Amino acid sequence: MKAKSVKNKSKDYIAESVRIQLIAEKRVKYNNDETLTTPSKVFSFLNLLFPNIQYEIQEHFFAIAMVQGNPVKAIDLHTGGEEKSIVSTSLVCRFALLSGATKIIVAHNHPSGFLEPSNDDIAVTTKLKHALDTIGIPLIDHLLVSDNYYSFQEHGKI
């Protein structure tokens, strides 16, 4: 939501105060002894929160806000085409700030099942990492998901 100025008849502008908040759409229980410390745990968590994502025919881009190793919020930020999902860097940063995250994990599905990162995947990860580092919230992994997963962190690419 953006703040807006409203022009009235006297040619003065009226500034409005607004509140921006995240609203939960779905809640799932998970074992809180299982902090998301490994990519396999993140993959399991994504499948719990967004079941059947491996069967989607369009790419979906997710972000998970973390506090002390625990996920506090997760969001499907963007739905793209069959081969590409272009996510807004500012949207990921906004989500990170609004959710109170101390760390962020991002993920997106590959409907093709091919889990090698494309040049676009690498470029988006680099851009997100830089933007999040700028606001003091580290990007700790980017997962590509299908029946299995590819972790940028496990492959030393983050």
Secondary structure, 3 states (H helix, E strand, C coil): CCCCEEECCCCCEEECCCCCCCCCCCCCCCCCCCCCCCHHHHHHHHHHHCCCHHHCCCCEEEEEEEECCEEEEEEEEEECCCCCCCCCHHHHHHHHHHCCCCEEEEEEECCCCCCCCCHHHHHHHHHHHHHHHHCCCCEEEEEEECCCEEECCCCCCC
